[in-house]
Amino acid sequence: MICTYGLVGTAKALRNMNLIQRQLLPELVSLNLFADPPRLAVPVHYIFGEQDPLTPASIVKQLPVAIVAPKHTVTLVPDAGHMVHFDKPDVVRSIAMSAREVG
């Protein structure tokens, strides 16, 4: 984060994350994204970091069954965290470009 936001920006971002989490986490306990998944008319491509502390692998593994779309992929990128697009930008870019060429 420091590389992206700088020292002061990182401190502000962390403070804001803490405020948001305190307000949203109690409501997230009852949220079930798989209870009534939407039917989508466009291709869907999910990309997650293997070391993402916010999106456990158990949820990522449920996605392929839950996605109702003409085409979908779920990719778990090794050695990447929650911000996979910062951790492994080349991998994310190649997945996006492949999806664009096919779709």
Jmol script that loads the backbone (N, CA, C; Angstrom):
load data "model"
ATOM      1  N   MET A   1       0.812  -1.183   0.000  1.00  0.00           N
ATOM      2  CA  MET A   1       0.000   0.000   0.000  1.00  0.00           C
ATOM      3  C   MET A   1       0.860   1.254   0.000  1.00  0.00           C
ATOM      4  N   ILE A   2       1.974   1.189   0.707  1.00  0.00           N
ATOM      5  CA  ILE A   2       2.828   2.375   0.802  1.00  0.00           C
ATOM      6  C   ILE A   2       3.333   2.776  -0.579  1.00  0.00           C
ATOM      7  N   CYS A   3       3.680   1.791  -1.406  1.00  0.00           N
ATOM      8  CA  CYS A   3       4.149   2.097  -2.763  1.00  0.00           C
ATOM      9  C   CYS A   3       3.066   2.794  -3.583  1.00  0.00           C
ATOM     10  N   THR A   4       1.824   2.428  -3.344  1.00  0.00           N
ATOM     11  CA  THR A   4       0.718   2.986  -4.116  1.00  0.00           C
ATOM     12  C   THR A   4       0.222   4.301  -3.545  1.00  0.00           C
ATOM     13  N   TYR A   5      -0.004   4.343  -2.222  1.00  0.00           N
ATOM     14  CA  TYR A   5      -0.637   5.503  -1.592  1.00  0.00           C
ATOM     15  C   TYR A   5       0.330   6.436  -0.868  1.00  0.00           C
ATOM     16  N   GLY A   6       1.573   6.000  -0.636  1.00  0.00           N
ATOM     17  CA  GLY A   6       2.488   6.786   0.178  1.00  0.00           C
ATOM     18  C   GLY A   6       2.197   6.540   1.648  1.00  0.00           C
ATOM     19  N   LEU A   7       3.033   7.076   2.528  1.00  0.00           N
ATOM     20  CA  LEU A   7       2.904   6.825   3.957  1.00  0.00           C
ATOM     21  C   LEU A   7       1.612   7.430   4.531  1.00  0.00           C
ATOM     22  N   VAL A   8       1.355   8.695   4.230  1.00  0.00           N
ATOM     23  CA  VAL A   8       0.160   9.364   4.761  1.00  0.00           C
ATOM     24  C   VAL A   8      -1.106   8.744   4.161  1.00  0.00           C
ATOM     25  N   GLY A   9      -1.098   8.486   2.874  1.00  0.00           N
ATOM     26  CA  GLY A   9      -2.256   7.872   2.221  1.00  0.00           C
ATOM     27  C   GLY A   9      -2.539   6.479   2.761  1.00  0.00           C
ATOM     28  N   THR A  10      -1.498   5.716   3.063  1.00  0.00           N
ATOM     29  CA  THR A  10      -1.676   4.379   3.639  1.00  0.00           C
ATOM     30  C   THR A  10      -2.316   4.477   5.016  1.00  0.00           C
ATOM     31  N   ALA A  11      -1.850   5.403   5.832  1.00  0.00           N
ATOM     32  CA  ALA A  11      -2.442   5.591   7.158  1.00  0.00           C
ATOM     33  C   ALA A  11      -3.920   5.951   7.044  1.00  0.00           C
ATOM     34  N   LYS A  12      -4.262   6.840   6.116  1.00  0.00           N
ATOM     35  CA  LYS A  12      -5.668   7.209   5.912  1.00  0.00           C
ATOM     36  C   LYS A  12      -6.485   6.023   5.405  1.00  0.00           C
ATOM     37  N   ALA A  13      -5.924   5.270   4.475  1.00  0.00           N
ATOM     38  CA  ALA A  13      -6.639   4.119   3.926  1.00  0.00           C
ATOM     39  C   ALA A  13      -6.900   3.071   5.005  1.00  0.00           C
ATOM     40  N   LEU A  14      -5.909   2.796   5.838  1.00  0.00           N
ATOM     41  CA  LEU A  14      -6.084   1.824   6.917  1.00  0.00           C
ATOM     42  C   LEU A  14      -7.120   2.303   7.932  1.00  0.00           C
ATOM     43  N   ARG A  15      -7.111   3.576   8.244  1.00  0.00           N
ATOM     44  CA  ARG A  15      -8.106   4.133   9.158  1.00  0.00           C
ATOM     45  C   ARG A  15      -9.501   3.993   8.566  1.00  0.00           C
ATOM     46  N   ASN A  16      -9.637   4.305   7.293  1.00  0.00           N
ATOM     47  CA  ASN A  16     -10.941   4.200   6.631  1.00  0.00           C
ATOM     48  C   ASN A  16     -11.411   2.749   6.534  1.00  0.00           C
ATOM     49  N   MET A  17     -10.481   1.820   6.273  1.00  0.00           N
ATOM     50  CA  MET A  17     -10.845   0.405   6.230  1.00  0.00           C
ATOM     51  C   MET A  17     -11.387  -0.045   7.582  1.00  0.00           C
ATOM     52  N   ASN A  18     -10.741   0.405   8.645  1.00  0.00           N
ATOM     53  CA  ASN A  18     -11.176   0.048   9.991  1.00  0.00           C
ATOM     54  C   ASN A  18     -12.585   0.588  10.262  1.00  0.00           C
ATOM     55  N   LEU A  19     -12.843   1.830   9.891  1.00  0.00           N
ATOM     56  CA  LEU A  19     -14.171   2.424  10.087  1.00  0.00           C
ATOM     57  C   LEU A  19     -15.241   1.659   9.306  1.00  0.00           C
ATOM     58  N   ILE A  20     -14.947   1.358   8.060  1.00  0.00           N
ATOM     59  CA  ILE A  20     -15.906   0.653   7.206  1.00  0.00           C
ATOM     60  C   ILE A  20     -16.166  -0.755   7.734  1.00  0.00           C
ATOM     61  N   GLN A  21     -15.113  -1.443   8.129  1.00  0.00           N
ATOM     62  CA  GLN A  21     -15.285  -2.806   8.635  1.00  0.00           C
ATOM     63  C   GLN A  21     -16.129  -2.829   9.905  1.00  0.00           C
ATOM     64  N   ARG A  22     -15.922  -1.866  10.791  1.00  0.00           N
ATOM     65  CA  ARG A  22     -16.718  -1.829  12.025  1.00  0.00           C
ATOM     66  C   ARG A  22     -18.200  -1.659  11.724  1.00  0.00           C
ATOM     67  N   GLN A  23     -18.524  -0.939  10.665  1.00  0.00           N
ATOM     68  CA  GLN A  23     -19.923  -0.713  10.321  1.00  0.00           C
ATOM     69  C   GLN A  23     -20.513  -1.841   9.492  1.00  0.00           C
ATOM     70  N   LEU A  24     -19.725  -2.444   8.612  1.00  0.00           N
ATOM     71  CA  LEU A  24     -20.265  -3.436   7.687  1.00  0.00           C
ATOM     72  C   LEU A  24     -20.185  -4.882   8.165  1.00  0.00           C
ATOM     73  N   LEU A  25     -19.174  -5.228   8.935  1.00  0.00           N
ATOM     74  CA  LEU A  25     -18.993  -6.628   9.316  1.00  0.00           C
ATOM     75  C   LEU A  25     -20.201  -7.239  10.022  1.00  0.00           C
ATOM     76  N   PRO A  26     -20.866  -6.529  10.942  1.00  0.00           N
ATOM     77  CA  PRO A  26     -22.047  -7.142  11.561  1.00  0.00           C
ATOM     78  C   PRO A  26     -23.124  -7.529  10.541  1.00  0.00           C
ATOM     79  N   GLU A  27     -23.309  -6.735   9.495  1.00  0.00           N
ATOM     80  CA  GLU A  27     -24.307  -7.045   8.474  1.00  0.00           C
ATOM     81  C   GLU A  27     -23.849  -8.162   7.542  1.00  0.00           C
ATOM     82  N   LEU A  28     -22.546  -8.298   7.347  1.00  0.00           N
ATOM     83  CA  LEU A  28     -22.023  -9.321   6.438  1.00  0.00           C
ATOM     84  C   LEU A  28     -22.241 -10.733   6.958  1.00  0.00           C
ATOM     85  N   VAL A  29     -22.389 -10.884   8.256  1.00  0.00           N
ATOM     86  CA  VAL A  29     -22.576 -12.204   8.848  1.00  0.00           C
ATOM     87  C   VAL A  29     -23.794 -12.903   8.245  1.00  0.00           C
ATOM     88  N   SER A  30     -24.852 -12.154   7.982  1.00  0.00           N
ATOM     89  CA  SER A  30     -26.087 -12.754   7.460  1.00  0.00           C
ATOM     90  C   SER A  30     -26.136 -12.792   5.927  1.00  0.00           C
ATOM     91  N   LEU A  31     -25.154 -12.218   5.255  1.00  0.00           N
ATOM     92  CA  LEU A  31     -25.160 -12.158   3.795  1.00  0.00           C
ATOM     93  C   LEU A  31     -24.769 -13.498   3.186  1.00  0.00           C
ATOM     94  N   ASN A  32     -25.601 -14.011   2.283  1.00  0.00           N
ATOM     95  CA  ASN A  32     -25.302 -15.259   1.581  1.00  0.00           C
ATOM     96  C   ASN A  32     -25.394 -14.993   0.077  1.00  0.00           C
ATOM     97  N   LEU A  33     -24.260 -14.830  -0.548  1.00  0.00           N
ATOM     98  CA  LEU A  33     -24.230 -14.512  -1.975  1.00  0.00           C
ATOM     99  C   LEU A  33     -24.657 -15.683  -2.852  1.00  0.00           C
ATOM    100  N   PHE A  34     -24.694 -16.878  -2.272  1.00  0.00           N
ATOM    101  CA  PHE A  34     -25.030 -18.059  -3.057  1.00  0.00           C
ATOM    102  C   PHE A  34     -26.496 -18.456  -2.932  1.00  0.00           C
ATOM    103  N   ALA A  35     -27.256 -17.782  -2.091  1.00  0.00           N
ATOM    104  CA  ALA A  35     -28.659 -18.149  -1.860  1.00  0.00           C
ATOM    105  C   ALA A  35     -29.509 -17.941  -3.113  1.00  0.00           C
ATOM    106  N   ASP A  36     -29.305 -16.855  -3.812  1.00  0.00           N
ATOM    107  CA  ASP A  36     -30.103 -16.541  -5.004  1.00  0.00           C
ATOM    108  C   ASP A  36     -29.221 -15.847  -6.035  1.00  0.00           C
ATOM    109  N   PRO A  37     -28.305 -16.592  -6.657  1.00  0.00           N
ATOM    110  CA  PRO A  37     -27.378 -15.949  -7.595  1.00  0.00           C
ATOM    111  C   PRO A  37     -28.110 -15.419  -8.831  1.00  0.00           C
ATOM    112  N   PRO A  38     -27.672 -14.273  -9.327  1.00  0.00           N
ATOM    113  CA  PRO A  38     -28.323 -13.701 -10.512  1.00  0.00           C
ATOM    114  C   PRO A  38     -27.958 -14.482 -11.774  1.00  0.00           C
ATOM    115  N   ARG A  39     -28.822 -14.408 -12.762  1.00  0.00           N
ATOM    116  CA  ARG A  39     -28.518 -14.954 -14.087  1.00  0.00           C
ATOM    117  C   ARG A  39     -27.938 -13.804 -14.904  1.00  0.00           C
ATOM    118  N   LEU A  40     -26.745 -14.010 -15.413  1.00  0.00           N
ATOM    119  CA  LEU A  40     -26.053 -12.952 -16.135  1.00  0.00           C
ATOM    120  C   LEU A  40     -26.054 -13.228 -17.631  1.00  0.00           C
ATOM    121  N   ALA A  41     -26.098 -12.165 -18.402  1.00  0.00           N
ATOM    122  CA  ALA A  41     -26.112 -12.300 -19.858  1.00  0.00           C
ATOM    123  C   ALA A  41     -24.738 -12.068 -20.471  1.00  0.00           C
ATOM    124  N   VAL A  42     -23.755 -11.805 -19.645  1.00  0.00           N
ATOM    125  CA  VAL A  42     -22.402 -11.520 -20.124  1.00  0.00           C
ATOM    126  C   VAL A  42     -21.419 -12.506 -19.504  1.00  0.00           C
ATOM    127  N   PRO A  43     -20.289 -12.728 -20.134  1.00  0.00           N
ATOM    128  CA  PRO A  43     -19.275 -13.600 -19.536  1.00  0.00           C
ATOM    129  C   PRO A  43     -18.759 -13.025 -18.220  1.00  0.00           C
ATOM    130  N   VAL A  44     -18.403 -13.904 -17.295  1.00  0.00           N
ATOM    131  CA  VAL A  44     -17.900 -13.496 -15.981  1.00  0.00           C
ATOM    132  C   VAL A  44     -16.553 -14.178 -15.746  1.00  0.00           C
ATOM    133  N   HIS A  45     -15.575 -13.389 -15.340  1.00  0.00           N
ATOM    134  CA  HIS A  45     -14.240 -13.926 -15.075  1.00  0.00           C
ATOM    135  C   HIS A  45     -13.787 -13.436 -13.706  1.00  0.00           C
ATOM    136  N   TYR A  46     -13.759 -14.337 -12.731  1.00  0.00           N
ATOM    137  CA  TYR A  46     -13.308 -14.008 -11.378  1.00  0.00           C
ATOM    138  C   TYR A  46     -11.835 -14.349 -11.251  1.00  0.00           C
ATOM    139  N   ILE A  47     -11.086 -13.451 -10.623  1.00  0.00           N
ATOM    140  CA  ILE A  47      -9.661 -13.677 -10.389  1.00  0.00           C
ATOM    141  C   ILE A  47      -9.396 -13.379  -8.915  1.00  0.00           C
ATOM    142  N   PHE A  48      -8.889 -14.379  -8.200  1.00  0.00           N
ATOM    143  CA  PHE A  48      -8.609 -14.236  -6.776  1.00  0.00           C
ATOM    144  C   PHE A  48      -7.155 -14.579  -6.494  1.00  0.00           C
ATOM    145  N   GLY A  49      -6.612 -13.943  -5.465  1.00  0.00           N
ATOM    146  CA  GLY A  49      -5.281 -14.286  -4.989  1.00  0.00           C
ATOM    147  C   GLY A  49      -5.367 -15.493  -4.071  1.00  0.00           C
ATOM    148  N   GLU A  50      -4.463 -16.418  -4.229  1.00  0.00           N
ATOM    149  CA  GLU A  50      -4.438 -17.639  -3.419  1.00  0.00           C
ATOM    150  C   GLU A  50      -4.275 -17.321  -1.932  1.00  0.00           C
ATOM    151  N   GLN A  51      -3.609 -16.217  -1.614  1.00  0.00           N
ATOM    152  CA  GLN A  51      -3.359 -15.846  -0.223  1.00  0.00           C
ATOM    153  C   GLN A  51      -4.281 -14.721   0.247  1.00  0.00           C
ATOM    154  N   ASP A  52      -5.422 -14.565  -0.388  1.00  0.00           N
ATOM    155  CA  ASP A  52      -6.376 -13.522  -0.034  1.00  0.00           C
ATOM    156  C   ASP A  52      -7.022 -13.838   1.319  1.00  0.00           C
ATOM    157  N   PRO A  53      -6.766 -13.014   2.338  1.00  0.00           N
ATOM    158  CA  PRO A  53      -7.336 -13.299   3.651  1.00  0.00           C
ATOM    159  C   PRO A  53      -8.831 -12.962   3.738  1.00  0.00           C
ATOM    160  N   LEU A  54      -9.339 -12.197   2.794  1.00  0.00           N
ATOM    161  CA  LEU A  54     -10.742 -11.779   2.824  1.00  0.00           C
ATOM    162  C   LEU A  54     -11.660 -12.696   2.033  1.00  0.00           C
ATOM    163  N   THR A  55     -11.107 -13.440   1.093  1.00  0.00           N
ATOM    164  CA  THR A  55     -11.910 -14.349   0.273  1.00  0.00           C
ATOM    165  C   THR A  55     -11.314 -15.747   0.403  1.00  0.00           C
ATOM    166  N   PRO A  56     -11.837 -16.533   1.322  1.00  0.00           N
ATOM    167  CA  PRO A  56     -11.269 -17.867   1.538  1.00  0.00           C
ATOM    168  C   PRO A  56     -11.443 -18.787   0.329  1.00  0.00           C
ATOM    169  N   ALA A  57     -10.530 -19.725   0.199  1.00  0.00           N
ATOM    170  CA  ALA A  57     -10.564 -20.676  -0.920  1.00  0.00           C
ATOM    171  C   ALA A  57     -11.881 -21.448  -0.960  1.00  0.00           C
ATOM    172  N   SER A  58     -12.502 -21.674   0.189  1.00  0.00           N
ATOM    173  CA  SER A  58     -13.779 -22.402   0.215  1.00  0.00           C
ATOM    174  C   SER A  58     -14.864 -21.654  -0.557  1.00  0.00           C
ATOM    175  N   ILE A  59     -14.841 -20.333  -0.490  1.00  0.00           N
ATOM    176  CA  ILE A  59     -15.822 -19.537  -1.245  1.00  0.00           C
ATOM    177  C   ILE A  59     -15.479 -19.568  -2.726  1.00  0.00           C
ATOM    178  N   VAL A  60     -14.205 -19.437  -3.037  1.00  0.00           N
ATOM    179  CA  VAL A  60     -13.771 -19.447  -4.440  1.00  0.00           C
ATOM    180  C   VAL A  60     -14.181 -20.760  -5.099  1.00  0.00           C
ATOM    181  N   LYS A  61     -14.077 -21.863  -4.374  1.00  0.00           N
ATOM    182  CA  LYS A  61     -14.431 -23.174  -4.932  1.00  0.00           C
ATOM    183  C   LYS A  61     -15.932 -23.309  -5.184  1.00  0.00           C
ATOM    184  N   GLN A  62     -16.757 -22.538  -4.491  1.00  0.00           N
ATOM    185  CA  GLN A  62     -18.215 -22.589  -4.684  1.00  0.00           C
ATOM    186  C   GLN A  62     -18.672 -21.793  -5.906  1.00  0.00           C
ATOM    187  N   LEU A  63     -17.865 -20.866  -6.363  1.00  0.00           N
ATOM    188  CA  LEU A  63     -18.278 -19.971  -7.442  1.00  0.00           C
ATOM    189  C   LEU A  63     -18.666 -20.658  -8.748  1.00  0.00           C
ATOM    190  N   PRO A  64     -17.893 -21.623  -9.253  1.00  0.00           N
ATOM    191  CA  PRO A  64     -18.262 -22.201 -10.545  1.00  0.00           C
ATOM    192  C   PRO A  64     -19.691 -22.758 -10.584  1.00  0.00           C
ATOM    193  N   VAL A  65     -20.157 -23.304  -9.492  1.00  0.00           N
ATOM    194  CA  VAL A  65     -21.514 -23.851  -9.446  1.00  0.00           C
ATOM    195  C   VAL A  65     -22.545 -22.732  -9.361  1.00  0.00           C
ATOM    196  N   ALA A  66     -22.180 -21.636  -8.704  1.00  0.00           N
ATOM    197  CA  ALA A  66     -23.128 -20.549  -8.464  1.00  0.00           C
ATOM    198  C   ALA A  66     -23.279 -19.601  -9.653  1.00  0.00           C
ATOM    199  N   ILE A  67     -22.305 -19.563 -10.538  1.00  0.00           N
ATOM    200  CA  ILE A  67     -22.342 -18.597 -11.646  1.00  0.00           C
ATOM    201  C   ILE A  67     -23.260 -19.100 -12.761  1.00  0.00           C
ATOM    202  N   VAL A  68     -24.244 -18.299 -13.077  1.00  0.00           N
ATOM    203  CA  VAL A  68     -25.118 -18.599 -14.203  1.00  0.00           C
ATOM    204  C   VAL A  68     -24.839 -17.520 -15.251  1.00  0.00           C
ATOM    205  N   ALA A  69     -23.996 -17.872 -16.215  1.00  0.00           N
ATOM    206  CA  ALA A  69     -23.578 -16.934 -17.253  1.00  0.00           C
ATOM    207  C   ALA A  69     -23.242 -17.729 -18.505  1.00  0.00           C
ATOM    208  N   PRO A  70     -23.253 -17.054 -19.662  1.00  0.00           N
ATOM    209  CA  PRO A  70     -22.937 -17.771 -20.906  1.00  0.00           C
ATOM    210  C   PRO A  70     -21.551 -18.409 -20.878  1.00  0.00           C
ATOM    211  N   LYS A  71     -20.628 -17.776 -20.193  1.00  0.00           N
ATOM    212  CA  LYS A  71     -19.270 -18.309 -20.036  1.00  0.00           C
ATOM    213  C   LYS A  71     -18.745 -17.753 -18.721  1.00  0.00           C
ATOM    214  N   HIS A  72     -17.999 -18.570 -18.003  1.00  0.00           N
ATOM    215  CA  HIS A  72     -17.399 -18.072 -16.771  1.00  0.00           C
ATOM    216  C   HIS A  72     -16.115 -18.822 -16.463  1.00  0.00           C
ATOM    217  N   THR A  73     -15.215 -18.104 -15.800  1.00  0.00           N
ATOM    218  CA  THR A  73     -13.979 -18.712 -15.320  1.00  0.00           C
ATOM    219  C   THR A  73     -13.734 -18.221 -13.897  1.00  0.00           C
ATOM    220  N   VAL A  74     -13.075 -19.048 -13.122  1.00  0.00           N
ATOM    221  CA  VAL A  74     -12.631 -18.677 -11.788  1.00  0.00           C
ATOM    222  C   VAL A  74     -11.161 -19.059 -11.717  1.00  0.00           C
ATOM    223  N   THR A  75     -10.308 -18.072 -11.465  1.00  0.00           N
ATOM    224  CA  THR A  75      -8.868 -18.312 -11.421  1.00  0.00           C
ATOM    225  C   THR A  75      -8.332 -17.946 -10.047  1.00  0.00           C
ATOM    226  N   LEU A  76      -7.559 -18.835  -9.473  1.00  0.00           N
ATOM    227  CA  LEU A  76      -6.892 -18.604  -8.194  1.00  0.00           C
ATOM    228  C   LEU A  76      -5.407 -18.417  -8.502  1.00  0.00           C
ATOM    229  N   VAL A  77      -4.895 -17.214  -8.288  1.00  0.00           N
ATOM    230  CA  VAL A  77      -3.526 -16.874  -8.661  1.00  0.00           C
ATOM    231  C   VAL A  77      -2.572 -17.142  -7.487  1.00  0.00           C
ATOM    232  N   PRO A  78      -1.571 -17.998  -7.704  1.00  0.00           N
ATOM    233  CA  PRO A  78      -0.601 -18.296  -6.641  1.00  0.00           C
ATOM    234  C   PRO A  78       0.207 -17.048  -6.258  1.00  0.00           C
ATOM    235  N   ASP A  79       0.638 -17.011  -5.015  1.00  0.00           N
ATOM    236  CA  ASP A  79       1.494 -15.932  -4.504  1.00  0.00           C
ATOM    237  C   ASP A  79       0.884 -14.547  -4.667  1.00  0.00           C
ATOM    238  N   ALA A  80      -0.444 -14.446  -4.544  1.00  0.00           N
ATOM    239  CA  ALA A  80      -1.121 -13.160  -4.626  1.00  0.00           C
ATOM    240  C   ALA A  80      -2.125 -13.072  -3.489  1.00  0.00           C
ATOM    241  N   GLY A  81      -2.361 -11.842  -3.035  1.00  0.00           N
ATOM    242  CA  GLY A  81      -3.302 -11.621  -1.946  1.00  0.00           C
ATOM    243  C   GLY A  81      -4.605 -11.030  -2.445  1.00  0.00           C
ATOM    244  N   HIS A  82      -5.241 -10.231  -1.585  1.00  0.00           N
ATOM    245  CA  HIS A  82      -6.548  -9.662  -1.899  1.00  0.00           C
ATOM    246  C   HIS A  82      -6.482  -8.720  -3.097  1.00  0.00           C
ATOM    247  N   MET A  83      -5.393  -8.014  -3.242  1.00  0.00           N
ATOM    248  CA  MET A  83      -5.256  -7.073  -4.362  1.00  0.00           C
ATOM    249  C   MET A  83      -4.404  -7.723  -5.445  1.00  0.00           C
ATOM    250  N   VAL A  84      -4.950  -8.791  -5.991  1.00  0.00           N
ATOM    251  CA  VAL A  84      -4.226  -9.599  -6.964  1.00  0.00           C
ATOM    252  C   VAL A  84      -3.766  -8.763  -8.157  1.00  0.00           C
ATOM    253  N   HIS A  85      -4.519  -7.736  -8.520  1.00  0.00           N
ATOM    254  CA  HIS A  85      -4.140  -6.897  -9.659  1.00  0.00           C
ATOM    255  C   HIS A  85      -2.880  -6.083  -9.365  1.00  0.00           C
ATOM    256  N   PHE A  86      -2.559  -5.845  -8.080  1.00  0.00           N
ATOM    257  CA  PHE A  86      -1.299  -5.199  -7.724  1.00  0.00           C
ATOM    258  C   PHE A  86      -0.195  -6.232  -7.549  1.00  0.00           C
ATOM    259  N   ASP A  87      -0.541  -7.370  -6.944  1.00  0.00           N
ATOM    260  CA  ASP A  87       0.459  -8.406  -6.673  1.00  0.00           C
ATOM    261  C   ASP A  87       0.961  -9.083  -7.945  1.00  0.00           C
ATOM    262  N   LYS A  88       0.047  -9.360  -8.862  1.00  0.00           N
ATOM    263  CA  LYS A  88       0.392 -10.071 -10.098  1.00  0.00           C
ATOM    264  C   LYS A  88      -0.291  -9.411 -11.304  1.00  0.00           C
ATOM    265  N   PRO A  89       0.061  -8.164 -11.611  1.00  0.00           N
ATOM    266  CA  PRO A  89      -0.627  -7.458 -12.699  1.00  0.00           C
ATOM    267  C   PRO A  89      -0.501  -8.148 -14.055  1.00  0.00           C
ATOM    268  N   ASP A  90       0.636  -8.783 -14.317  1.00  0.00           N
ATOM    269  CA  ASP A  90       0.815  -9.451 -15.610  1.00  0.00           C
ATOM    270  C   ASP A  90      -0.144 -10.633 -15.765  1.00  0.00           C
ATOM    271  N   VAL A  91      -0.368 -11.365 -14.672  1.00  0.00           N
ATOM    272  CA  VAL A  91      -1.278 -12.507 -14.717  1.00  0.00           C
ATOM    273  C   VAL A  91      -2.703 -12.025 -14.957  1.00  0.00           C
ATOM    274  N   VAL A  92      -3.114 -10.995 -14.204  1.00  0.00           N
ATOM    275  CA  VAL A  92      -4.469 -10.457 -14.360  1.00  0.00           C
ATOM    276  C   VAL A  92      -4.660  -9.906 -15.779  1.00  0.00           C
ATOM    277  N   ARG A  93      -3.676  -9.200 -16.272  1.00  0.00           N
ATOM    278  CA  ARG A  93      -3.746  -8.631 -17.626  1.00  0.00           C
ATOM    279  C   ARG A  93      -3.870  -9.741 -18.671  1.00  0.00           C
ATOM    280  N   SER A  94      -3.110 -10.819 -18.512  1.00  0.00           N
ATOM    281  CA  SER A  94      -3.169 -11.898 -19.507  1.00  0.00           C
ATOM    282  C   SER A  94      -4.531 -12.598 -19.477  1.00  0.00           C
ATOM    283  N   ILE A  95      -5.105 -12.758 -18.278  1.00  0.00           N
ATOM    284  CA  ILE A  95      -6.435 -13.366 -18.176  1.00  0.00           C
ATOM    285  C   ILE A  95      -7.474 -12.454 -18.834  1.00  0.00           C
ATOM    286  N   ALA A  96      -7.386 -11.162 -18.553  1.00  0.00           N
ATOM    287  CA  ALA A  96      -8.332 -10.211 -19.143  1.00  0.00           C
ATOM    288  C   ALA A  96      -8.205 -10.164 -20.660  1.00  0.00           C
ATOM    289  N   MET A  97      -6.987 -10.188 -21.153  1.00  0.00           N
ATOM    290  CA  MET A  97      -6.771 -10.145 -22.614  1.00  0.00           C
ATOM    291  C   MET A  97      -7.270 -11.438 -23.266  1.00  0.00           C
ATOM    292  N   SER A  98      -7.061 -12.586 -22.618  1.00  0.00           N
ATOM    293  CA  SER A  98      -7.542 -13.856 -23.159  1.00  0.00           C
ATOM    294  C   SER A  98      -9.064 -13.873 -23.213  1.00  0.00           C
ATOM    295  N   ALA A  99      -9.695 -13.357 -22.165  1.00  0.00           N
ATOM    296  CA  ALA A  99     -11.164 -13.305 -22.122  1.00  0.00           C
ATOM    297  C   ALA A  99     -11.689 -12.377 -23.201  1.00  0.00           C
ATOM    298  N   ARG A 100     -10.994 -11.301 -23.423  1.00  0.00           N
ATOM    299  CA  ARG A 100     -11.398 -10.317 -24.451  1.00  0.00           C
ATOM    300  C   ARG A 100     -11.310 -10.927 -25.844  1.00  0.00           C
ATOM    301  N   GLU A 101     -10.238 -11.683 -26.095  1.00  0.00           N
ATOM    302  CA  GLU A 101     -10.050 -12.293 -27.414  1.00  0.00           C
ATOM    303  C   GLU A 101     -11.085 -13.360 -27.696  1.00  0.00           C
ATOM    304  N   VAL A 102     -11.431 -14.144 -26.671  1.00  0.00           N
ATOM    305  CA  VAL A 102     -12.397 -15.231 -26.834  1.00  0.00           C
ATOM    306  C   VAL A 102     -13.807 -14.691 -26.862  1.00  0.00           C
ATOM    307  N   GLY A 103     -14.114 -13.754 -25.920  1.00  0.00           N
ATOM    308  CA  GLY A 103     -15.470 -13.250 -25.753  1.00  0.00           C
ATOM    309  C   GLY A 103     -15.831 -12.208 -26.728  1.00  0.00           C
TER     310      GLY A 103
END
end "model"
wireframe off; spacefill off
backbone 0.3
color backbone group
